[in-house]
């Protein structure tokens, strides 16, 4: 989320990114904010940011072991 919000990133953000990779693999190669259609890049980034912010880890890892939610 720090990178999405254009803040400086740290090692913790690398671990968060790994968690999102787990979600990507668990969901068969897609995440809710992938493939957003918008006319401008800034608009697409804002929609993706809002989706990331509003998507709970429970929804993201639906059907996965609880350890993934705990990791995030």
C-alpha positions in Angstrom: 0.0 0.0 0.0 2.9 2.4 0.6 4.0 2.1 -3.0 0.4 2.5 -4.2 0.1 5.7 -2.1 3.4 6.9 -3.4 5.2 6.7 0.0 8.8 5.6 0.4 8.9 1.8 0.6 10.8 -0.4 3.1 11.5 -4.1 3.7 8.1 -4.5 5.2 6.6 -3.5 1.8 8.6 -6.3 0.2 6.9 -8.7 2.6 3.5 -7.2 1.8 4.2 -7.6 -1.9 5.1 -11.3 -1.3 1.7 -11.6 0.4 -0.1 -10.2 -2.6 1.9 -12.6 -4.8 0.5 -15.4 -2.6 -3.0 -14.0 -3.2 -2.3 -13.8 -6.9 -1.3 -17.4 -7.1 -4.2 -18.6 -4.9 -6.7 -16.7 -7.0 -5.4 -18.3 -10.2 -3.4 -15.4 -11.6 -5.7 -12.4 -11.0 -6.4 -9.8 -8.3 -9.4 -7.5 -8.1 -7.5 -4.4 -9.2 -5.9 -6.1 -12.3 -7.3 -5.2 -15.8 -8.9 -1.9 -14.8 -10.1 0.1 -17.8 -9.7 3.8 -17.6 -8.9 6.6 -20.1 -6.0 8.0 -18.1 -3.2 6.3 -16.1 -3.8 8.5 -13.1 -7.5 7.5 -13.0 -6.6 3.8 -13.3 -4.0 4.1 -10.4 -6.7 5.8 -8.2 -9.2 3.1 -8.9 -6.6 0.4 -8.2 -5.6 2.2 -4.9 -9.2 2.3 -3.8 -9.8 -1.3 -4.6 -6.7 -2.4 -2.7 -7.7 -0.3 0.2 -11.3 -1.6 0.2 -10.6 -5.3 -0.4 -10.3 -7.2 2.9 -7.7 -10.0 3.3 -10.6 -12.3 4.1 -12.0 -11.7 0.6 -8.6 -11.8 -1.0 -7.8 -15.2 0.5 -11.2 -16.7 0.4 -10.9 -20.5 0.6 -7.2 -20.4 1.5 -5.7 -21.5 4.8 -5.9 -18.9 7.6 -2.1 -18.6 7.8 -2.2 -16.4 4.7 -4.5 -13.9 6.3 -2.4 -14.0 9.5 0.7 -13.3 7.3 -0.9 -10.2 5.8 
